[in-house]
Amino acid sequence: MSTPSHEHRAPATSTHRINYGSGLELYERLGQVGEGTYGKVYKARNRETGQLVALKRIRMETERDGFPITAMREMKLLQSMCHDNVVKLYEVMILKGSVYLVFEYMDYDLAGVQAHPMIQWRDVHVKCLLRQLLSGLDYLHQKGILHRDIKGSNLLLSRKGELKLTDFGLARWYRPDQPIDYTNRVVTLWYRPPELLLGETKYGPEIDLWGAGCILLELLTGKPPFQGHDEISQLEQIYQVMGAPNPQTWPQVVDLPWYHLIRPKEAYPSIFHERYASILSPGTFALAEQLLSMNPAHRPTAQQALAHAYFTEAPLPCSPDELPKMEGDWHEFESKQRQKKRQLSSAASATTTQSGQEGSTVQKRPLDTTMTLLKEEPEAKRMALSSATSPS
């Protein structure tokens, strides 16, 4: 049900180097650290300077229409930005069949760090990370850019504790004085705000602030607050904590395309206070509640959130270089690879143990060949949201 976009295009001025048909031999690949829709990301070293970089390879051989439009948008946006909390694009190399984007290398991403067994964030750490995230978002929004995919794996961290926004493949220009229709099929599901799940196509920076609220709770509790497996269950997860949409406090909700189609069967009350007030400081609770306001108009801007008392009440945010230190690289991709290895190792150990036990057992009676047929319950029908996808 998303609609075609007629969004504002801003010219991108760039001093970034673009090389055609050369330059790749300058970089030594050290290993893969990520993978996305359009290609893979490698850790690499500049053979001349020794500088570490991230090489993002964008496949073109499968593109019938040439260069992927999403990658082109990401390049133009990155070339227009320069901020301490936005990843730096150094160079673009265009070779036959592929395009390589050369970024500054960051040792971790937030999703990978969250999987680290020894990391425990204290309040001073969370404040430091959130302040950097909001500073990056404030910069984007002041420039008229929506990120549209705030999540842990898109928040990079350096060994110095610097947090930087990355992956601008879904980002778009916007103008608050000229609202236009975008697609609502953006933002990774667990971080997607309720208005998008209900079909909203006219939106702005408030969708990024919902994601920041999810990140805040994830840092403090160790897991994302809402973990649905599809759009319907994601809404249910949100309603069960934040309460069902209330037209009295969110009048515009009744006009959203899917509000009447997927209204909750129960009048869920909010249990946000009961769930979090006892485990969060008053300032933390107040900011999280504002960022996760059901009514998007009630969410603070990034600039307003940075001015919240949360950042000035004790304990004060630590400096980035005081964040916990980790050995090695910790990205979501690597964490998933480690998890797969552990699972395979556990499965192999279990198989070996079971085989040993079976081999040592003396069978004194005939095997019972009777098999019990387990009938699976028919899978519950899920309501499908038909949406006409668009490149916006």
ROGUKOL-206436 format. One record per atom (N, C-alpha, C, O): residue in three letters; y, z, x. Coordinates in steps of 0.05 Angstrom, whole numbers, plus 5000, padded with zeros to 4 digits. Example, Ala and Ser with C-alpha at 12.3 -4.5 7.8 and 13.67 -1.06 7.14 Angstrom:
<nodes>
ALA488651565264 ALA491051565246 ALA493451565264 ALA493451695285 SER495551425257 SER497951435273 SER500151575258 SER502351615268 
</nodes>
This chain:
<nodes>
MET497650005016 MET500050005000 MET502550005017 MET504750035007 SER502249965043 SER504649955060 SER505949685056 SER504749495048 THR508449675063 THR510049445057 THR511049315083 THR511249455103 PRO511649055082 PRO512548925106 PRO515149045116 PRO516749145100 SER515549035142 SER517949155153 SER520048935159 SER519448715166 HIS522549015154 HIS524848845162 HIS526649015179 HIS529049045173 GLU525549135200 GLU526949345214 GLU529049235234 GLU528849005243 HIS530949405240 HIS533049345258 HIS532049295286 HIS530349445296 ARG532949085299 ARG532149025327 ARG534549085345 ARG536748985341 ALA534049245365 ALA536149295385 ALA535549155411 ALA533249165420 PRO537449035423 PRO536948905449 PRO536349105470 PRO537549315471 ALA534449035487 ALA533649215509 ALA534749115535 ALA534148895544 THR536449275547 THR537449205574 THR535649345594 THR534949575591 SER534949195615 SER532949305634 SER533549245662 SER534449025669 THR533049435680 THR533149385708 THR530349405720 THR530049405744 HIS528349415703 HIS525549435712 HIS524649165723 HIS525448955714 ARG522949185744 ARG522048945757 ARG519848815741 ARG517948955732 ILE519948555738 ILE517848405725 ILE516748195744 ILE518248025754 ASN514248205750 ASN512948025769 ASN511047835754 ASN509447925737 TYR511247585760 TYR509447385747 TYR507447295767 TYR508047175788 GLY504847355761 GLY502647245778 GLY502247385804 GLY500647285820 SER503547615809 SER503147745835 SER503748045832 SER504848135812 GLY503048195853 GLY503648475853 GLY501348665850 GLY501448895859 LEU499248575836 LEU496948745830 LEU495548835855 LEU494449055857 GLU495448655876 GLU494048725900 GLU495348955915 GLU494149075933 LEU497849025907 LEU499249255920 LEU498049525912 LEU498549725926 TYR496549525890 TYR495549785880 TYR492549805882 TYR490949625876 GLU491650045892 GLU488850105895 GLU488050285871 GLU489150505867 ARG486150185855 ARG485250335832 ARG483550575841 ARG481750535857 LEU484050805830 LEU482551045838 LEU480751145816 LEU479051315821 GLY481051045792 GLY479351125770 GLY480751105743 GLY483151085741 GLN479151085722 GLN480251055695 GLN481051335684 GLN479551525687 VAL483351345671 VAL484351605660 VAL484951575630 VAL485751775618 GLY484651335619 GLY485251305591 GLY484351035580 GLY483750855596 GLU484251025554 GLU483450775541 GLU484650765513 GLU484550955498 GLY485750535506 GLY487050505480 GLY486150245467 GLY484350105476 THR487550185445 THR486949945429 THR487249695446 THR485649505442 TYR489249675463 TYR489849425477 TYR488949425506 TYR489449225520 GLY487549625515 GLY486649615542 GLY486149895554 GLY485950095540 LYS485949895581 LYS485250145595 LYS487550235613 LYS489250075621 VAL487450495620 VAL489450605637 VAL488050715662 VAL486050855660 TYR489050645686 TYR487850725711 TYR489850885728 TYR492250845727 LYS488651075742 LYS490151205763 LYS490051025788 LYS487950925795 ALA492350975800 ALA492450785823 ALA494350895844 ALA496051065839 ARG494150775868 ARG495850855890 ARG497150605902 ARG495850405906 ASN499750625906 ASN501250405920 ASN500350405949 ASN500750605963 ARG499250185958 ARG498150165985 ARG500350196007 ARG499750276029 GLU502750126000 GLU504950126020 GLU506250406022 GLU506850506043 THR506750525998 THR508250775998 THR506451025994 THR507351246000 GLY504050975984 GLY502251205978 GLY502851335951 GLY501451525944 GLN504851235937 GLN505551355911 GLN503351315890 GLN502351095888 LEU502751525875 LEU500851495853 LEU502351385829 LEU504551455823 VAL500951205814 VAL502051085790 VAL499851075769 VAL497451105775 ALA500651015745 ALA498750965723 ALA498950665716 ALA501150565710 LEU496750525718 LEU496650235711 LEU495550205683 LEU493250275678 LYS497150105665 LYS496150055638 LYS495649755635 LYS497449595635 ARG493049685633 ARG492349405631 ARG492149325602 ARG490649455586 ILE493649125594 ILE493649025567 ILE492148765566 ILE492948565579 ARG489948755551 ARG488348515550 ARG489748305533 ARG490848365512 MET489648065543 MET490747835528 MET488647625521 MET489147455504 GLU486347645534 GLU484347425530 GLU483247415502 GLU482347205493 THR483447635487 THR482447635459 THR484647595439 THR484147595415 GLU487147555448 GLU489347525430 GLU489747225423 GLU490447065440 ARG489147155399 ARG489446875390 ARG492346795390 ARG492946555395 ASP494146985384 ASP496946915382 ASP498546985407 ASP500947005406 GLY497147015429 GLY498547075454 GLY498947365459 GLY497147525453 PHE501247445469 PHE501747725477 PHE501747905453 PHE502947845433 PRO500248135455 PRO500148325432 PRO502948415425 PRO504448515442 ILE503648395400 ILE506348475391 ILE506848765396 ILE509148845402 THR504848935393 THR505149225397 THR505949275426 THR507649445431 ALA504649145445 ALA505249185473 ALA508049085479 ALA509449205495 MET508848855467 MET511548755472 MET513648955463 MET515648995476 ARG513149075439 ARG515049275429 ARG515249515448 ARG517349615453 GLU512849595457 GLU512849835475 GLU514449775501 GLU515949945510 MET514049535512 MET515549465536 MET518549465531 MET520049575548 LYS519449345510 LYS522349335504 LYS523549605500 LYS525749665510 LEU522049775486 LEU523050055482 LEU523250205508 LEU525150335513 LEU521050195524 LEU521050335549 LEU523250245568 LEU524350405583 GLN523849985567 GLN525849885585 GLN528649975577 GLN530549955593 SER528950075553 SER531550165543 SER531950465547 SER534150565541 MET529950605558 MET530150905558 MET530151015586 MET528950895605 CYS531551235589 CYS531551385615 CYS532151675608 CYS534451745602 HIS530051845610 HIS530352125603 HIS528152285617 HIS525952185622 ASP528752535624 ASP526852695639 ASP524252745623 ASP522252805635 ASN524452725597 ASN522052785580 ASN520952535567 ASN519552555546 VAL521452305579 VAL520252055571 VAL519051925596 VAL520351905617 VAL516551835594 VAL515151715617 VAL516651475627 VAL517751315612 LYS516751445654 LYS518251225666 LYS516450985670 LYS514251005680 LEU517550755663 LEU516250495668 LEU517450375693 LEU519850325694 TYR515850335714 TYR516850235739 TYR516849935740 TYR518749815751 GLU514749805730 GLU514349525736 GLU512549395714 GLU510849535703 VAL512949145710 VAL511248985692 VAL510148755709 VAL511648605721 MET507448725709 MET506248495723 MET504748325703 MET503048415688 ILE505448075703 ILE504247885684 ILE502447695699 ILE503347535715 LEU499847725694 LEU497847555707 LEU496247405685 LEU496447475662 LYS494847205693 LYS493247055674 LYS491147235661 LYS489547355674 GLY491347245634 GLY489347405619 GLY490047695615 GLY488847825599 SER492047805630 SER492648085628 SER495648135635 SER496847975649 VAL496648355624 VAL499248455632 VAL498848745641 VAL497348895628 TYR500048815663 TYR499849095673 TYR502549225672 TYR504549125682 LEU502649465660 LEU505049625660 LEU504549845680 LEU502549985680 VAL506449885698 VAL506250085719 VAL508050315713 VAL510550295712 PHE506850545708 PHE508350785700 PHE508150995723 PHE506450985740 GLU510051185721 GLU509751425739 GLU507151565731 GLU506351565707 TYR505751685750 TYR503251815745 TYR503652105737 TYR505152245750 MET502352185716 MET502452465706 MET499552575707 MET497652435698 ASP499252815718 ASP496552915724 ASP494952995699 ASP492552995700 TYR496353075678 TYR495053165654 TYR496253055629 TYR498452945630 ASP494853075607 ASP496153055580 ASP495353315565 ASP493453455572 LEU496853365544 LEU496553625530 LEU493853655518 LEU492753875517 ALA492753435508 ALA490053455496 ALA487953525517 ALA486153675512 GLY488253405541 GLY486353475562 GLY486653755572 GLY484653895577 VAL489153855574 VAL489654125583 VAL488554325562 VAL487454535570 GLN488754255536 GLN487754435516 GLN484754475518 GLN483654675510 ALA483354275530 ALA480454295534 ALA479654445559 ALA477354495564 HIS481654515575 HIS481054655600 HIS480054935594 HIS481355085579 PRO477755025605 PRO476555275598 PRO478155525606 PRO477755735595 MET479955495626 MET481355725636 MET484355745627 MET485655935634 ILE485255555612 ILE488055545604 ILE488455715579 ILE487155675558 GLN490355905581 GLN491256055558 GLN494256065559 GLN495456165577 TRP495455955538 TRP498355935537 TRP499556205528 TRP498656315508 ARG501556305542 ARG503056525533 ARG505556425519 ARG506256185520 ASP506956605505 ASP509356525489 ASP511356385507 ASP512556185498 VAL511756475531 VAL513756355549 VAL512956065556 VAL514755895560 HIS510356015558 HIS509355745564 HIS509855565540 HIS510755335544 VAL509155655517 VAL509355495493 VAL512255425488 VAL512955195481 LYS514055615492 LYS516955555488 LYS517855345508 LYS519455165501 CYS516955355533 CYS517655165553 CYS516754885545 CYS518254685546 LEU514254865536 LEU513054605528 LEU514454495503 LEU515154255503 LEU514854665483 LEU516154565459 LEU519054485463 LEU519954285452 ARG520454625480 ARG523254555486 ARG523354275499 ARG525054115493 GLN521454225517 GLN521453955530 GLN520653745509 GLN521853525510 LEU518753795492 LEU518053605471 LEU520353545453 LEU520953315448 LEU521753755444 LEU524053715427 LEU526353575441 LEU527853415429 SER526653625467 SER528753485482 SER528253185484 SER530053025481 GLY525653115488 GLY524952835488 GLY525352705461 GLY526352485459 LEU524552845440 LEU524952735413 LEU527952715406 LEU528752515393 ASP529452905414 ASP532352895408 ASP533552645422 ASP535252505410 TYR532752595446 TYR533652355461 TYR532952095445 TYR534551925441 LEU530352085437 LEU529451845423 LEU531051805397 LEU532051595391 HIS531352025382 HIS532652005355 HIS535651945358 HIS536751795341 GLN536852055379 GLN539751985383 GLN540051685390 GLN542151575384 LYS538051575402 LYS538051285409 LYS537151115386 LYS537250865387 GLY536251235364 GLY535351085341 GLY532450985344 GLY531850765335 ILE530751155356 ILE527951085360 ILE526151285347 ILE526551525351 LEU524251195331 LEU522151375320 LEU519651335337 LEU518851115343 HIS518351555345 HIS515951535361 HIS513551455344 HIS512151265351 ARG513151595322 ARG511051535302 ARG508151585311 ARG506351485298 ASP507751735333 ASP505051815340 ASP505052055358 ASP503852055380 ILE506352265349 ILE506452515364 ILE503752655362 ILE502852725340 LYS502452695385 LYS499852845386 LYS499452925415 LYS500852825433 GLY497453095420 GLY497153205447 GLY496652995469 GLY497753025491 SER495052795463 SER494452595484 SER496852415491 SER496752275510 ASN498952425474 ASN501352265480 ASN503552435492 ASN505852345494 LEU502852675500 LEU504652855514 LEU503552905542 LEU501653055546 LEU504752785562 LEU503852795590 LEU505053045604 LEU507253125597 LEU503553145623 LEU504553375639 LEU504153315669 LEU502053205677 SER506053395685 SER505753365714 SER505053635725 SER505053845712 ARG504253635751 ARG503653885764 ARG506054065767 ARG505854315770 LYS508453955764 LYS510954115765 LYS511554225737 LYS513554375734 GLY509954165717 GLY510454275690 GLY512254105673 GLY513054195652 GLU512853865682 GLU514553685666 GLU512953565644 GLU510753455648 LEU513953575619 LEU512653445596 LEU514153185590 LEU516653185589 LYS512652975585 LYS513852715580 LYS512452565557 LYS509952565556 LEU513952455539 LEU512852295517 LEU511852035528 LEU513151905545 THR509651945518 THR508551685526 THR507351535501 THR507351645479 ASP506351295506 ASP505151125485 ASP507051065463 ASP507051195442 PHE508650865467 PHE510650775448 PHE509850525432 PHE511450375423 GLY507150485430 GLY506150255416 GLY506750255387 GLY506950035375 LEU507150485375 LEU507750505346 LEU510750565342 LEU511650575319 ALA512250595363 ALA515050675360 ALA516750445348 ALA516050205351 ARG518850515335 ARG520650315322 ARG523550405324 ARG524150645325 TRP525350205324 TRP528150255321 TRP528750335292 TRP527350235273 TYR530650495288 TYR531550565260 TYR534550615260 TYR535750685280 ARG535750585236 ARG538550655232 ARG538750825207 ARG537950735186 PRO539751075210 PRO539851255187 PRO541551155164 PRO541151225141 ASP543550985171 ASP545350875150 ASP544250625137 ASP545350535117 GLN541950525147 GLN540750295135 GLN537750335133 GLN536150225148 PRO536850505114 PRO534050565111 PRO532550305103 PRO533350155086 ILE530250275116 ILE528650035110 ILE525750115106 ILE525050355110 ASP524049935098 ASP521249985093 ASP519649955119 ASP519849745132 TYR518150165126 TYR516250145148 TYR513450175136 TYR513150225112 THR511450125152 THR508750185144 THR508350495144 THR509550635160 ASN506650585125 ASN505950875125 ASN503350925140 ASN502451155141 ARG502150715151 ARG499650745166 ARG500150795195 ARG499250655212 VAL501651005200 VAL502351085228 VAL501851385231 VAL501351525211 VAL501951475255 VAL501451755263 VAL498451815260 VAL497251785239 THR497251915282 THR494451995281 THR494052195259 THR495652375255 LEU491752175245 LEU491352315219 LEU491952605219 LEU493352705201 TRP491052755239 TRP491453045239 TRP494353125242 TRP495153355237 TYR496052935251 TYR498952995255 TYR500752845236 TYR503152835239 ARG499452725216 ARG500952565197 ARG502152735175 ARG500752895163 PRO504752705169 PRO506052875149 PRO505352805120 PRO504352575116 PRO505652985101 PRO504752935074 PRO506152695061 PRO504852565044 GLU508652645067 GLU510052425054 GLU508752155061 GLU508551975044 LEU507852125085 LEU506451875093 LEU503751855079 LEU502951635070 LEU502352075077 LEU499752085063 LEU500052025033 LEU498151935020 LEU502452065023 LEU502952014994 LEU504351734991 LEU505151674969 GLY504551585012 GLY505451305009 GLY508251245016 GLY509151025011 GLU509751435027 GLU512651385033 GLU512851165054 GLU511351155073 THR514850985050 THR515350775069 THR518250785080 THR518850635099 LYS519950945067 LYS522650975077 LYS522851255090 LYS522951455076 TYR522751265116 TYR522751525130 TYR524251505156 TYR525051295164 GLY524651735169 GLY526151745194 GLY524951945213 GLY522551995213 PRO526652075229 PRO525652265250 PRO524052495240 PRO522552625256 GLU524352555215 GLU522852795204 GLU519852775207 GLU518452975208 ILE518752525209 ILE515852505212 ILE515052595240 ILE512852695244 ASP516752555260 ASP516152645287 ASP516352955289 ASP514953075304 LEU518153075273 LEU518453365273 LEU516053505261 LEU515353725269 TRP514853375241 TRP512353495230 TRP510253505253 TRP508853705256 GLY510053285268 GLY508153285290 GLY508753505310 GLY506953635321 ALA511353555316 ALA512153775334 ALA511254045323 ALA510354215338 GLY511454075297 GLY510454325284 GLY507454365287 GLY506554585293 CYS505954145284 CYS503054155288 CYS502454225317 CYS500554385322 ILE503854115336 ILE503454165365 ILE504054465370 ILE502554595385 LEU506154575359 LEU506854855363 LEU504555035355 LEU503755215370 LEU503454995331 LEU501255165322 LEU498755115339 LEU497155295343 GLU498254865347 GLU495954805363 GLU496054955390 GLU493955055400 LEU498354965402 LEU498655105428 LEU498155405425 LEU497055525442 LEU498955515402 LEU498755805398 LEU496055885388 LEU495156115394 THR494655715373 THR492055795362 THR489655655375 THR487355735371 GLY490155445391 GLY488055305405 GLY486855075390 GLY484954945400 LYS487855015365 LYS486754795350 LYS488854685331 LYS490654835323 PRO488654425324 PRO490554315305 PRO490354455278 PRO488154525270 PRO492554505265 PRO492454655240 PRO491154515216 PRO490054645198 PHE491254245216 PHE490154095194 PHE488253875205 PHE489153705220 GLN485753895198 GLN483753715210 GLN482053575188 GLN479653635185 GLY483253385174 GLY481853235154 GLY480253005166 GLY480752935189 HIS478352895151 HIS476852665161 HIS477752405148 HIS476852185156 ASP479452415128 ASP480652175116 ASP483252275103 ASP483952505104 GLU484752085091 GLU487352145080 GLU487252365058 GLU488852545057 ILE485152345041 ILE484952535019 ILE484352815030 ILE485653005022 SER482452835048 SER481753105058 SER484053215076 SER484453455077 GLN485553035088 GLN487853125104 GLN489953255086 GLN491053465092 LEU490453125063 LEU492353245044 LEU491253505034 LEU492853705031 GLU488653525028 GLU487453775019 GLU487953995039 GLU488554225032 GLN487453925065 GLN487854125086 GLN490754225086 GLN491154465089 ILE492654045083 ILE495454125083 ILE496054295059 ILE497354505061 TYR495154205035 TYR495754355010 TYR494554635011 TYR495854825002 GLN492154665023 GLN490854925023 GLN492355135039 GLN492055375036 VAL494055035058 VAL495555225075 VAL498555235066 VAL499655445063 MET499754995063 MET502554985057 MET503154985027 MET505555025019 GLY501154955010 GLY501554944981 GLY501854664972 GLY502654484987 ALA501154614947 ALA501354344935 ALA504254274932 ALA505954444930 PRO504954014932 PRO507753924929 PRO508954034903 PRO507654024882 ASN511354134906 ASN512654254883 ASN515154094877 ASN517054094893 PRO515253954854 PRO517653794847 PRO520253954846 PRO522453834848 GLN520054214843 GLN522454374842 GLN523754404870 GLN526154404872 THR522054414890 THR523054444917 THR523054174932 THR524154144954 TRP521653974921 TRP521453714933 TRP521653504910 TRP519553384902 PRO523953464898 PRO524253294875 PRO523253014879 PRO522152884861 GLN523652904903 GLN523052624908 GLN520052564909 GLN519152334909 VAL518452774910 VAL515552734913 VAL514352594889 VAL512352444893 VAL515452624866 VAL514352494842 VAL514752194842 VAL513352054827 ASP516452094860 ASP516951814861 ASP515251674883 ASP515351434886 LEU513751834898 LEU512051714919 LEU509751564907 LEU508651644887 PRO508951334919 PRO506951154906 PRO504351284898 PRO503251204878 TRP503351474914 TRP500751584909 TRP500751864898 TRP498651994896 TYR503051964891 TYR503252244882 TYR501552294857 TYR499952484856 HIS501952124837 HIS500452164812 HIS497552084814 HIS495852184800 LEU496951894832 LEU494251804836 LEU492452014848 LEU490152034841 ILE493552164867 ILE491852364881 ILE493052644879 ILE493052794898 ARG493952714855 ARG494952984851 ARG492653184854 ARG490453124845 PRO493053414867 PRO490853604870 PRO489953714844 PRO491453754825 LYS487353774842 LYS486153884818 LYS487054174814 LYS487154274792 GLU487754304836 GLU488554584835 GLU491554604843 GLU492554444858 ALA492854814832 ALA495654864839 ALA495655054863 ALA496055294860 TYR495154934886 TYR494955094911 TYR497555254916 TYR499655124918 PRO497355514919 PRO499755664929 PRO499855644960 PRO497755594972 SER502155694971 SER502255695001 SER501155955011 SER501756175001 ILE499455935032 ILE498356175045 ILE499256175075 ILE498156315092 PHE501356015080 PHE502355995108 PHE503156275118 PHE502556335141 HIS504556425102 HIS505356695111 HIS502956875117 HIS502857005137 GLU501056875098 GLU498657045102 GLU497056965127 GLU495957135141 ARG496956705133 ARG495356605155 ARG496756655182 ARG495456715202 TYR499356625183 TYR500656615209 TYR502656835215 TYR503256895238 ALA503756975195 ALA505857175199 ALA504957395218 ALA506557505233 SER502457475216 SER501457695231 SER500757625260 SER500457805277 ILE500457365266 ILE499757285293 ILE501957145308 ILE501657095332 LEU504157095295 LEU506456965308 LEU508857155308 LEU509157325290 SER510557125328 SER513057285327 SER514757175304 SER514356955295 PRO516657345295 PRO518457255273 PRO519856985278 PRO519956815261 GLY520856955303 GLY522156705310 GLY520256465310 GLY520956245301 THR517956505321 THR515956295322 THR515156215294 THR514955975288 PHE514656415277 PHE513756355250 PHE515956205235 PHE515356005221 ALA518456285238 ALA520656155224 ALA520955865232 ALA521255695215 LEU520755805258 LEU521055535267 LEU518655365258 LEU519055135249 ALA516255465260 ALA513855315252 ALA514055255222 ALA513355035214 GLU514955445206 GLU515155405177 GLU517155185171 GLU516755035152 GLN519355185186 GLN521354975181 GLN520354695189 GLN520654505174 LEU519154685212 LEU518054425222 LEU515954315203 LEU515654065200 LEU514454485190 LEU512254405172 LEU513154425143 LEU511454475125 SER515654395137 SER516554395110 SER515354155095 SER515353935106 MET514354205071 MET513153985055 MET515253775049 MET514753535051 ASN517653865041 ASN519853685036 ASN521053595063 ASN522153755077 PRO520753335070 PRO521753245096 PRO524753295100 PRO525653325123 ALA526253295078 ALA529153345080 ALA529753625090 ALA531953685099 HIS527853805087 HIS528254085095 HIS527454135124 HIS527954355135 ARG526353945138 ARG525653985166 ARG528153955183 ARG529853785178 PRO528354115204 PRO530654095221 PRO530453845238 PRO528253735242 THR532753745248 THR532653535268 THR531753655294 THR531553905297 ALA531153485313 ALA530353595340 ALA532653755352 ALA532153955365 GLN535053665348 GLN537353805359 GLN537654075346 GLN538254275359 GLN537354095319 GLN537454345305 GLN535254535314 GLN535654775317 ALA532854425318 ALA530554585327 ALA531054705354 ALA530354935360 LEU532354545372 LEU532954645399 LEU534954875398 LEU534955045416 ALA536554885377 ALA538555095374 ALA537455335359 ALA538955535354 HIS534955335352 HIS533755545336 HIS533655805353 HIS533355795378 ALA533756035339 ALA533756295353 ALA531156335368 ALA530956505386 TYR529056185361 TYR526456205374 TYR526756185405 TYR525356315420 PHE528556005413 PHE528855955442 PHE530656155456 PHE530756155481 THR532056325441 THR533856515454 THR532856805451 THR533956985464 GLU530856845434 GLU529757115431 GLU527757165453 GLU526456975464 ALA527357415461 ALA525457485481 ALA522557445471 ALA522057505447 PRO520757355488 PRO521257275516 PRO522456995517 PRO521856825501 LEU524156945537 LEU525456685540 LEU523456485552 LEU521456565565 PRO523856225547 PRO522056025558 PRO521956045589 PRO523956095602 CYS519656005600 CYS519355995629 CYS520455725639 CYS520855545622 SER520855695664 SER521555435675 SER519055265678 SER516855375680 PRO519254995677 PRO516854825679 PRO515054895702 PRO512554885699 ASP516154955725 ASP514455005749 ASP513055275747 ASP511455335765 GLU513555435727 GLU512055685723 GLU509755655703 GLU508355855698 LEU509255415693 LEU506955375676 LEU504355405692 LEU504355365716 PRO502155465678 PRO499555505693 PRO498855255709 PRO499255025700 LYS497655295732 LYS496855085750 LYS493855025746 LYS492255205741 MET493154775749 MET490354685746 MET489554505769 MET491254355780 GLU487054515776 GLU486054335797 GLU484954085783 GLU483854095762 GLY485253855797 GLY484253605786 GLY485953485765 GLY488153575759 ASP484953265753 ASP486453125731 ASP485153205704 ASP482753215701 TRP486953265685 TRP485953345659 TRP487353175638 TRP489553245629 HIS486052965630 HIS487052795608 HIS484952795586 HIS482552865591 GLU485752725562 GLU483852715540 GLU481352545546 GLU479152625540 PHE481852315559 PHE479652135565 PHE477652265583 PHE475152255579 GLU478552405604 GLU476752535623 GLU475452775610 GLU473052825616 SER476852915593 SER475653145579 SER473353055562 SER471253195560 LYS473652835548 LYS471552725531 LYS469152635548 LYS466852675540 GLN469752525572 GLN467552445589 GLN465952685599 GLN463552675601 ARG467452895606 ARG466053145615 ARG464353255592 ARG462153345596 GLN465453255568 GLN463953355545 GLN461453195540 GLN459353315534 LYS461652935542 LYS459252765539 LYS457152825559 LYS454752845553 LYS457952875584 LYS456052935605 LYS454653205600 LYS452253235604 ARG456253405590 ARG455053665584 ARG453053635561 ARG450953765562 GLN453753475541 GLN451953445518 GLN449353305527 GLN447253385518 LEU449653095544 LEU447252955553 LEU445553145570 LEU443053135569 SER446853305587 SER445353485604 SER443953695587 SER441653765593 SER445253805566 SER444053995549 SER441653885534 SER439554005531 ALA442053635524 ALA439853495510 ALA437453455528 ALA435153485520 ALA437953375553 ALA435853325572 ALA434353585578 ALA431853585581 SER435853805582 SER434654065587 SER432954155564 SER430754265568 ALA433954115540 ALA432454195516 ALA429854035513 ALA427754145506 THR429953775519 THR427653605518 THR425553695538 THR423153705533 THR426453755563 THR424653845584 THR423254105577 THR420854145581 THR424854295566 THR423754555558 THR421754525536 THR419554645537 GLN422454355516 GLN420554315494 GLN417954185503 GLN415854265494 SER418153995521 SER415753855531 SER414054055546 SER411554045544 GLY415254235562 GLY413754425577 GLY412254625558 GLY409954695563 GLN413654705537 GLN412454885518 GLN410054755503 GLN407954875499 GLU410454505496 GLU408354365481 GLU405954315500 GLU403654325490 GLY406454265525 GLY404254205544 GLY402554455550 GLY400254435556 SER403854695547 SER402354935553 SER400955055529 SER399555255531 THR401354935506 THR400155035482 THR397354915477 THR397054665478 VAL395355085473 VAL392654985468 VAL392354935438 VAL392655115422 GLN391754685431 GLN391454615403 GLN388654675393 GLN386754555403 LYS388254865375 LYS385654955367 LYS384854855339 LYS382754915329 ARG386654715326 ARG386054615300 ARG387254335296 ARG389154265311 PRO386254175278 PRO387253905274 PRO390253915267 PRO391154095253 LEU391653715276 LEU394453695269 LEU394853645239 LEU393353485227 ASP396753775228 ASP397353735200 ASP399153485198 ASP401453495207 THR398053275188 THR399553025187 THR401252995162 THR402552795157 THR401153205145 THR402853195121 THR405753205129 THR406553375144 MET407353015119 MET410153015125 MET411853075101 MET411252985079 THR413853245105 THR415653305083 THR417953105083 THR419253075104 LEU418352975061 LEU420452785060 LEU423052925052 LEU423153055030 LEU424952905069 LEU427553035063 LEU429352825050 LEU430052625062 LYS430052875026 LYS431852685011 LYS434752765016 LYS435652985010 GLU436152575026 GLU438952625031 GLU440552605005 GLU439952434988 GLU442352785002 GLU444052774978 GLU445752524980 GLU446652455002 PRO446152384959 PRO447852144960 PRO450652224970 PRO451752424962 GLU451652064987 GLU454352124998 GLU456452124976 GLU456551944960 ALA458052334977 ALA460152354956 ALA462052114959 ALA462752034981 LYS462752014936 LYS464551784936 LYS467351884944 LYS468352084933 ARG468551744962 ARG471251814970 ARG473251624958 ARG472751384956 MET475451724950 MET477551554939 MET478751384962 MET479651494982 ALA478751134959 ALA479750954980 ALA482650884973 ALA483250814951 LEU484250904993 LEU487050824989 LEU487350544999 LEU487350495023 SER487650354981 SER487950074989 SER490850034999 SER492750094984 SER491049935023 SER493749895033 SER493849625047 SER492049545061 ALA496049485041 ALA496449225054 ALA497749275081 ALA500049345082 THR496249245102 THR497249315129 THR499349115137 THR499248875129 SER501249205154 SER503349025164 SER503749095193 SER502849305202 PRO505048925208 PRO505448975237 PRO507549175242 PRO508249235265 SER508749295221 SER511049475225 SER510049745233 SER511749925237 
</nodes>
